[in-house]
Amino acid sequence: MEYPKIDFLYLSEDDMIAAGVKDMKSCVEAMEEMFKLMKVGDYRMGGANGNSHGSMVMFPEKSPFPEMPVDGPDRRFMAMPAYLGGKFDMAGMKWYGSNAANKEKGLPRSILMLTLNDKDTGAPLAFMSANILSAYRTGAVPGVGFKYFAKEDAETIGIVGPGVMSKTALAAAVAVRPTLKNVKVKGRGKASLQKFVDHAKKEYPELNIYAVDTIEEAVRDSDIVSVSTSSPTGDPSLYPYIAEEWIKPGAIIESTAALRFDDDFIINRARTVTDNIMLYEAWEEEMKPNAYNTIPIPAVHVEDLIAEGKMKPEQIDDLGDVLLGNIPVHRKEDEIVIYSVGGMPTEDVAWGSMVYRNALKNGIGTKLNLWDAPKMMV
């Protein structure tokens, strides 16, 4: 970069597609490398502990100010900053606004942008559309888990929650387990369920794809189960539930959202794996004593159980330890893995960096000028 002149690259959604944001195989590989870097500490996220998911702006149920938004389903703003080292060596921040009512306006629930910055000067390098990027990195993180924990000859995946995240989780599963033959899908609304089935049949005509009526049907006989639902938080008894007896021996159950199991199963027989254990420890620290009431991901409940003295810290395995060979991929035959995915800004920086560099290499995007020389020095 030439100083003091600063230019940066703007990448629209179409630019991102042209630059390869939908390359799921490469995205899974990027997430795998990211987890290894995080395990050895070559990263920073927000907060005093350097492991915060981000900073959230929420709104009150009522406000005396007519212009101020009020609380509603999935209504928030979120800033997610991070630095990631290694081959990425990049700082950046994802910023998004979310509102379930967006659908009434023909918009996605969340609208996301990612900024990449020079790690030394802070100068912007890129400003990019991040809806597809975020969806693909969110699917690729389960994909890393499927790659290591799912049976090599896995044939059936059960999906609970037919949303965007489940579409990319399915793409990741297909990328890492080409043995898949069957896709079972459980959803609440007929329209969204049919939309998912139609999409999957178009993308994967070789697979047998069909809807089921219950979570139990989605789980039974599935080698891989992916759960990504939008559920109210606050009362864990209302979270989607999976009974141990429904689960096939040797299955992996991945959750990016609310999910509940019986405590006896979690404490005594299931294997809990996290995408980054320190993220869950940070959530527990920030939201104790009942973090699971706010963050409904299974590993958060395990952290609550540890805080209550019902489990030990060593009963949670971290994916990074598996990738680096610090612990075995499987601790016992036919174990059931409950893999929690919390989502981290390092994921956006990792995949965003790869797409940005590919865009530069191929002349994709629009160069914009911040300044030729700064008019004010502070």
FINUGU-565047 format. One record per residue (C-alpha): residue in three letters; x, y, z. Coordinates in nm, 3 decimals, m for minus. Example, Ala and Ser with C-alpha at 12.3 -4.5 7.8 and 13.67 -1.06 7.14 Angstrom:
2
{'ALA',{1.230,m0.450,0.780}}
{'SER',{1.367,m0.106,0.714}}
This chain:
378
{'MET',{0.000,0.000,0.000}}
{'GLU',{0.124,0.347,m0.093}}
{'TYR',{0.126,0.599,0.194}}
{'PRO',{m0.011,0.848,0.276}}
{'LYS',{m0.256,0.776,m0.010}}
{'ILE',{m0.508,0.510,0.089}}
{'ASP',{m0.726,0.314,m0.152}}
{'PHE',{m0.941,0.017,m0.057}}
{'LEU',{m1.135,m0.247,m0.246}}
{'TYR',{m1.515,m0.255,m0.243}}
{'LEU',{m1.667,m0.597,m0.314}}
{'SER',{m2.039,m0.625,m0.384}}
{'GLU',{m2.226,m0.952,m0.338}}
{'ASP',{m2.178,m1.034,m0.708}}
{'ASP',{m1.808,m0.951,m0.674}}
{'MET',{m1.782,m1.188,m0.378}}
{'ILE',{m1.938,m1.469,m0.580}}
{'ALA',{m1.699,m1.403,m0.869}}
{'ALA',{m1.407,m1.410,m0.622}}
{'GLY',{m1.500,m1.758,m0.497}}
{'VAL',{m1.692,m1.700,m0.174}}
{'LYS',{m1.903,m2.011,m0.251}}
{'ASP',{m1.603,m2.245,m0.276}}
{'MET',{m1.704,m2.461,0.019}}
{'LYS',{m1.411,m2.703,m0.001}}
{'SER',{m1.162,m2.415,0.026}}
{'CYS',{m1.371,m2.254,0.299}}
{'VAL',{m1.359,m2.572,0.510}}
{'GLU',{m0.981,m2.582,0.462}}
{'ALA',{m0.955,m2.217,0.570}}
{'MET',{m1.159,m2.286,0.885}}
{'GLU',{m0.941,m2.587,0.967}}
{'GLU',{m0.627,m2.374,0.942}}
{'MET',{m0.792,m2.101,1.150}}
{'PHE',{m0.871,m2.345,1.433}}
{'LYS',{m0.508,m2.457,1.443}}
{'LEU',{m0.390,m2.096,1.470}}
{'MET',{m0.640,m2.023,1.743}}
{'LYS',{m0.530,m2.323,1.945}}
{'VAL',{m0.171,m2.198,1.955}}
{'GLY',{m0.290,m1.845,2.035}}
{'ASP',{m0.215,m1.664,1.707}}
{'TYR',{m0.532,m1.452,1.717}}
{'ARG',{m0.718,m1.186,1.912}}
{'MET',{m1.088,m1.115,1.946}}
{'GLY',{m1.266,m0.847,2.146}}
{'GLY',{m1.303,m0.803,2.519}}
{'ALA',{m1.052,m0.799,2.802}}
{'ASN',{m1.003,m1.175,2.762}}
{'GLY',{m0.947,m1.150,2.387}}
{'ASN',{m1.214,m1.416,2.326}}
{'SER',{m1.538,m1.221,2.308}}
{'HIS',{m1.785,m1.308,2.032}}
{'GLY',{m1.838,m0.935,1.986}}
{'SER',{m2.026,m0.633,2.115}}
{'MET',{m2.405,m0.637,2.085}}
{'VAL',{m2.645,m0.344,2.078}}
{'MET',{m2.994,m0.442,2.195}}
{'PHE',{m3.307,m0.235,2.247}}
{'PRO',{m3.558,m0.196,2.532}}
{'GLU',{m3.909,m0.338,2.522}}
{'LYS',{m4.043,0.018,2.545}}
{'SER',{m3.881,0.354,2.481}}
{'PRO',{m3.988,0.714,2.552}}
{'PHE',{m3.805,0.815,2.235}}
{'PRO',{m4.019,0.764,1.923}}
{'GLU',{m3.718,0.722,1.693}}
{'MET',{m3.551,0.451,1.903}}
{'PRO',{m3.609,0.090,1.792}}
{'VAL',{m3.773,m0.142,2.043}}
{'ASP',{m3.696,m0.506,2.114}}
{'GLY',{m3.821,m0.772,1.876}}
{'PRO',{m3.731,m1.115,1.740}}
{'ASP',{m3.362,m1.128,1.644}}
{'ARG',{m3.339,m0.748,1.667}}
{'ARG',{m2.987,m0.626,1.737}}
{'PHE',{m2.672,m0.473,1.599}}
{'MET',{m2.343,m0.656,1.640}}
{'ALA',{m1.977,m0.565,1.597}}
{'MET',{m1.735,m0.860,1.569}}
{'PRO',{m1.366,m0.756,1.552}}
{'ALA',{m1.066,m0.988,1.530}}
{'TYR',{m0.706,m1.035,1.427}}
{'LEU',{m0.592,m1.369,1.284}}
{'GLY',{m0.225,m1.455,1.220}}
{'GLY',{m0.056,m1.725,1.018}}
{'LYS',{m0.109,m1.712,0.643}}
{'PHE',{m0.410,m1.483,0.697}}
{'ASP',{m0.227,m1.214,0.899}}
{'MET',{m0.525,m0.980,0.889}}
{'ALA',{m0.737,m0.760,1.114}}
{'GLY',{m1.103,m0.699,1.042}}
{'MET',{m1.454,m0.655,1.175}}
{'LYS',{m1.793,m0.784,1.073}}
{'TRP',{m2.079,m0.544,1.144}}
{'TYR',{m2.442,m0.634,1.100}}
{'GLY',{m2.796,m0.540,1.185}}
{'SER',{m3.060,m0.806,1.244}}
{'ASN',{m3.439,m0.788,1.253}}
{'ALA',{m3.678,m1.076,1.186}}
{'ALA',{m3.928,m0.823,1.049}}
{'ASN',{m3.694,m0.762,0.753}}
{'LYS',{m3.861,m1.052,0.573}}
{'GLU',{m4.178,m0.844,0.542}}
{'LYS',{m3.971,m0.602,0.331}}
{'GLY',{m3.818,m0.871,0.114}}
{'LEU',{m3.486,m0.848,0.296}}
{'PRO',{m3.280,m1.113,0.478}}
{'ARG',{m3.305,m1.113,0.857}}
{'SER',{m2.946,m0.989,0.886}}
{'ILE',{m2.752,m0.757,0.657}}
{'LEU',{m2.377,m0.794,0.703}}
{'MET',{m2.060,m0.615,0.594}}
{'LEU',{m1.695,m0.701,0.658}}
{'THR',{m1.408,m0.454,0.676}}
{'LEU',{m1.048,m0.575,0.646}}
{'ASN',{m0.769,m0.355,0.779}}
{'ASP',{m0.391,m0.332,0.759}}
{'LYS',{m0.273,m0.486,1.087}}
{'ASP',{m0.012,m0.213,1.146}}
{'THR',{m0.169,0.115,1.032}}
{'GLY',{m0.537,0.027,1.060}}
{'ALA',{m0.591,0.151,0.703}}
{'PRO',{m0.888,m0.012,0.530}}
{'LEU',{m0.798,m0.275,0.272}}
{'ALA',{m1.145,m0.394,0.179}}
{'PHE',{m1.513,m0.331,0.247}}
{'MET',{m1.721,m0.626,0.136}}
{'SER',{m2.069,m0.771,0.130}}
{'ALA',{m2.071,m1.043,0.394}}
{'ASN',{m2.407,m1.222,0.388}}
{'ILE',{m2.285,m1.507,0.169}}
{'LEU',{m1.940,m1.502,0.331}}
{'SER',{m2.093,m1.534,0.677}}
{'ALA',{m2.327,m1.812,0.570}}
{'TYR',{m2.047,m2.012,0.408}}
{'ARG',{m1.801,m1.978,0.695}}
{'THR',{m2.084,m2.074,0.934}}
{'GLY',{m2.145,m2.389,0.729}}
{'ALA',{m1.775,m2.464,0.691}}
{'VAL',{m1.720,m2.475,1.068}}
{'PRO',{m1.963,m2.767,1.107}}
{'GLY',{m1.791,m2.909,0.799}}
{'VAL',{m1.460,m2.934,0.987}}
{'GLY',{m1.640,m3.131,1.258}}
{'PHE',{m1.807,m3.357,1.001}}
{'LYS',{m1.469,m3.417,0.836}}
{'TYR',{m1.311,m3.544,1.157}}
{'PHE',{m1.595,m3.697,1.361}}
{'ALA',{m1.850,m3.832,1.112}}
{'LYS',{m1.815,m4.193,1.003}}
{'GLU',{m1.611,m4.232,0.686}}
{'ASP',{m1.901,m4.412,0.518}}
{'ALA',{m2.172,m4.175,0.644}}
{'GLU',{m2.482,m4.201,0.425}}
{'THR',{m2.755,m4.001,0.597}}
{'ILE',{m2.776,m3.646,0.731}}
{'GLY',{m3.071,m3.514,0.930}}
{'ILE',{m3.130,m3.140,0.923}}
{'VAL',{m3.339,m2.953,1.180}}
{'GLY',{m3.420,m2.599,1.072}}
{'PRO',{m3.429,m2.542,0.694}}
{'GLY',{m3.264,m2.198,0.687}}
{'VAL',{m2.964,m2.045,0.516}}
{'MET',{m2.719,m2.187,0.769}}
{'SER',{m2.851,m2.538,0.712}}
{'LYS',{m2.803,m2.494,0.336}}
{'THR',{m2.434,m2.424,0.385}}
{'ALA',{m2.396,m2.694,0.653}}
{'LEU',{m2.535,m2.939,0.397}}
{'ALA',{m2.290,m2.806,0.136}}
{'ALA',{m2.005,m2.866,0.380}}
{'ALA',{m2.128,m3.217,0.464}}
{'VAL',{m2.143,m3.307,0.094}}
{'ALA',{m1.793,m3.162,0.043}}
{'VAL',{m1.633,m3.371,0.320}}
{'ARG',{m1.850,m3.684,0.300}}
{'PRO',{m1.920,m3.765,m0.067}}
{'THR',{m2.063,m4.097,0.058}}
{'LEU',{m2.386,m3.919,0.159}}
{'LYS',{m2.701,m4.056,m0.002}}
{'ASN',{m2.995,m3.933,0.207}}
{'VAL',{m3.101,m3.592,0.342}}
{'LYS',{m3.389,m3.567,0.590}}
{'VAL',{m3.522,m3.219,0.669}}
{'LYS',{m3.743,m3.104,0.956}}
{'GLY',{m3.892,m2.754,0.956}}
{'ARG',{m4.178,m2.565,1.116}}
{'GLY',{m4.319,m2.382,0.814}}
{'LYS',{m4.427,m2.562,0.497}}
{'ALA',{m4.305,m2.282,0.269}}
{'SER',{m3.952,m2.266,0.411}}
{'LEU',{m3.931,m2.644,0.425}}
{'GLN',{m4.032,m2.684,0.061}}
{'LYS',{m3.795,m2.406,m0.041}}
{'PHE',{m3.508,m2.591,0.126}}
{'VAL',{m3.600,m2.925,m0.031}}
{'ASP',{m3.628,m2.766,m0.377}}
{'HIS',{m3.290,m2.596,m0.333}}
{'ALA',{m3.121,m2.915,m0.215}}
{'LYS',{m3.266,m3.123,m0.499}}
{'LYS',{m3.140,m2.869,m0.751}}
{'GLU',{m2.791,m2.853,m0.597}}
{'TYR',{m2.755,m3.226,m0.525}}
{'PRO',{m2.970,m3.421,m0.774}}
{'GLU',{m2.782,m3.740,m0.685}}
{'LEU',{m2.914,m3.736,m0.326}}
{'ASN',{m3.244,m3.864,m0.187}}
{'ILE',{m3.390,m3.554,m0.019}}
{'TYR',{m3.718,m3.550,0.169}}
{'ALA',{m3.907,m3.375,0.450}}
{'VAL',{m3.995,m3.536,0.783}}
{'ASP',{m4.251,m3.430,1.042}}
{'THR',{m4.057,m3.454,1.368}}
{'ILE',{m3.713,m3.398,1.513}}
{'GLU',{m3.708,m3.764,1.611}}
{'GLU',{m3.748,m3.869,1.247}}
{'ALA',{m3.467,m3.634,1.144}}
{'VAL',{m3.235,m3.780,1.408}}
{'ARG',{m3.307,m4.155,1.393}}
{'ASP',{m3.067,m4.349,1.167}}
{'SER',{m2.875,m4.032,1.074}}
{'ASP',{m2.495,m4.042,1.075}}
{'ILE',{m2.482,m3.662,1.085}}
{'VAL',{m2.737,m3.430,1.245}}
{'SER',{m2.723,m3.055,1.192}}
{'VAL',{m2.942,m2.826,1.404}}
{'SER',{m2.989,m2.460,1.320}}
{'THR',{m3.320,m2.327,1.445}}
{'SER',{m3.444,m1.984,1.547}}
{'SER',{m3.587,m2.030,1.896}}
{'PRO',{m3.675,m1.790,2.180}}
{'THR',{m3.420,m1.792,2.461}}
{'GLY',{m3.476,m1.766,2.835}}
{'ASP',{m3.644,m2.096,2.918}}
{'PRO',{m3.428,m2.399,2.829}}
{'SER',{m3.724,m2.634,2.874}}
{'LEU',{m3.864,m2.487,2.551}}
{'TYR',{m3.548,m2.545,2.343}}
{'PRO',{m3.563,m2.815,2.073}}
{'TYR',{m3.500,m3.154,2.237}}
{'ILE',{m3.320,m3.470,2.124}}
{'ALA',{m3.351,m3.793,2.324}}
{'GLU',{m3.049,m4.020,2.356}}
{'GLU',{m3.247,m4.321,2.233}}
{'TRP',{m3.306,m4.151,1.897}}
{'ILE',{m2.934,m4.110,1.824}}
{'LYS',{m2.747,m4.359,1.609}}
{'PRO',{m2.426,m4.492,1.769}}
{'GLY',{m2.126,m4.310,1.625}}
{'ALA',{m2.330,m4.010,1.508}}
{'ILE',{m2.222,m3.647,1.527}}
{'ILE',{m2.482,m3.388,1.627}}
{'GLU',{m2.382,m3.033,1.540}}
{'SER',{m2.566,m2.730,1.670}}
{'THR',{m2.528,m2.361,1.594}}
{'ALA',{m2.843,m2.277,1.789}}
{'ALA',{m3.077,m2.380,2.069}}
{'LEU',{m3.067,m2.749,2.151}}
{'ARG',{m3.137,m2.956,2.462}}
{'PHE',{m3.048,m3.306,2.582}}
{'ASP',{m3.104,m3.487,2.910}}
{'ASP',{m2.836,m3.396,3.165}}
{'ASP',{m2.764,m3.760,3.246}}
{'PHE',{m2.669,m3.823,2.882}}
{'ILE',{m2.454,m3.510,2.859}}
{'ILE',{m2.276,m3.577,3.188}}
{'ASN',{m2.215,m3.949,3.156}}
{'ARG',{m2.215,m4.068,2.795}}
{'ALA',{m2.200,m3.794,2.530}}
{'ARG',{m1.874,m3.639,2.413}}
{'THR',{m1.891,m3.259,2.407}}
{'VAL',{m1.670,m3.083,2.151}}
{'THR',{m1.648,m2.707,2.100}}
{'ASP',{m1.523,m2.497,1.812}}
{'ASN',{m1.327,m2.283,2.062}}
{'ILE',{m1.347,m2.365,2.431}}
{'MET',{m1.233,m2.018,2.538}}
{'LEU',{m1.535,m1.860,2.369}}
{'TYR',{m1.766,m2.068,2.588}}
{'GLU',{m1.562,m1.991,2.898}}
{'ALA',{m1.591,m1.621,2.811}}
{'TRP',{m1.969,m1.651,2.773}}
{'GLU',{m1.990,m1.827,3.109}}
{'GLU',{m1.782,m1.552,3.269}}
{'GLU',{m1.993,m1.277,3.112}}
{'MET',{m2.337,m1.430,3.172}}
{'LYS',{m2.310,m1.659,3.474}}
{'PRO',{m2.470,m1.826,3.658}}
{'ASN',{m2.713,m1.943,3.387}}
{'ALA',{m2.550,m1.855,3.056}}
{'TYR',{m2.752,m2.126,2.878}}
{'ASN',{m3.065,m1.919,2.933}}
{'THR',{m2.916,m1.652,2.703}}
{'ILE',{m2.680,m1.851,2.477}}
{'PRO',{m2.873,m2.174,2.408}}
{'ILE',{m2.592,m2.377,2.249}}
{'PRO',{m2.530,m2.718,2.416}}
{'ALA',{m2.169,m2.650,2.526}}
{'VAL',{m2.286,m2.340,2.713}}
{'HIS',{m2.507,m2.567,2.922}}
{'VAL',{m2.203,m2.786,2.986}}
{'GLU',{m2.019,m2.477,3.114}}
{'ASP',{m2.313,m2.412,3.347}}
{'LEU',{m2.294,m2.773,3.470}}
{'ILE',{m1.920,m2.731,3.532}}
{'ALA',{m1.989,m2.413,3.730}}
{'GLU',{m2.243,m2.608,3.937}}
{'GLY',{m1.988,m2.882,4.007}}
{'LYS',{m2.182,m3.146,3.811}}
{'MET',{m1.915,m3.187,3.541}}
{'LYS',{m1.540,m3.140,3.517}}
{'PRO',{m1.361,m2.905,3.273}}
{'GLU',{m1.184,m3.200,3.113}}
{'GLN',{m1.523,m3.331,2.996}}
{'ILE',{m1.517,m3.073,2.715}}
{'ASP',{m1.288,m3.132,2.418}}
{'ASP',{m1.171,m2.850,2.193}}
{'LEU',{m1.162,m2.899,1.817}}
{'GLY',{m0.820,m2.732,1.793}}
{'ASP',{m0.670,m3.002,2.014}}
{'VAL',{m0.803,m3.267,1.777}}
{'LEU',{m0.663,m3.088,1.470}}
{'LEU',{m0.318,m3.053,1.628}}
{'GLY',{m0.313,m3.415,1.742}}
{'ASN',{m0.314,m3.328,2.113}}
{'ILE',{m0.613,m3.557,2.173}}
{'PRO',{m0.751,m3.846,1.969}}
{'VAL',{m1.017,m3.791,1.704}}
{'HIS',{m1.227,m4.059,1.871}}
{'ARG',{m1.202,m4.149,2.239}}
{'LYS',{m1.407,m4.467,2.206}}
{'GLU',{m1.588,m4.672,1.943}}
{'ASP',{m1.934,m4.552,1.840}}
{'GLU',{m1.914,m4.245,2.062}}
{'ILE',{m2.180,m3.977,2.012}}
{'VAL',{m2.027,m3.636,1.955}}
{'ILE',{m2.221,m3.321,2.044}}
{'TYR',{m2.039,m3.049,1.851}}
{'SER',{m2.123,m2.690,1.947}}
{'VAL',{m2.060,m2.407,1.704}}
{'GLY',{m2.065,m2.057,1.852}}
{'GLY',{m1.943,m1.847,1.563}}
{'MET',{m1.638,m1.621,1.586}}
{'PRO',{m1.513,m1.313,1.402}}
{'THR',{m1.186,m1.494,1.325}}
{'GLU',{m1.389,m1.706,1.083}}
{'ASP',{m1.501,m1.398,0.890}}
{'VAL',{m1.146,m1.260,0.882}}
{'ALA',{m1.007,m1.594,0.764}}
{'TRP',{m1.247,m1.649,0.476}}
{'GLY',{m1.274,m1.278,0.398}}
{'SER',{m0.895,m1.257,0.362}}
{'MET',{m0.889,m1.547,0.118}}
{'VAL',{m1.170,m1.405,m0.095}}
{'TYR',{m1.017,m1.055,m0.086}}
{'ARG',{m0.680,m1.181,m0.208}}
{'ASN',{m0.845,m1.382,m0.482}}
{'ALA',{m1.034,m1.069,m0.589}}
{'LEU',{m0.708,m0.871,m0.604}}
{'LYS',{m0.541,m1.146,m0.807}}
{'ASN',{m0.824,m1.157,m1.060}}
{'GLY',{m0.905,m0.786,m1.084}}
{'ILE',{m1.248,m0.819,m0.921}}
{'GLY',{m1.413,m0.532,m0.733}}
{'THR',{m1.404,m0.154,m0.733}}
{'LYS',{m1.112,0.046,m0.600}}
{'LEU',{m1.223,0.340,m0.386}}
{'ASN',{m1.014,0.623,m0.251}}
{'LEU',{m1.018,0.715,0.118}}
{'TRP',{m0.777,1.005,0.069}}
{'ASP',{m0.469,1.105,m0.128}}
{'ALA',{m0.334,1.260,0.191}}
{'PRO',{m0.505,1.301,0.530}}
{'LYS',{m0.646,1.650,0.587}}
{'MET',{m0.623,1.614,0.965}}
{'MET',{m0.358,1.442,1.173}}
{'VAL',{m0.458,1.328,1.523}}
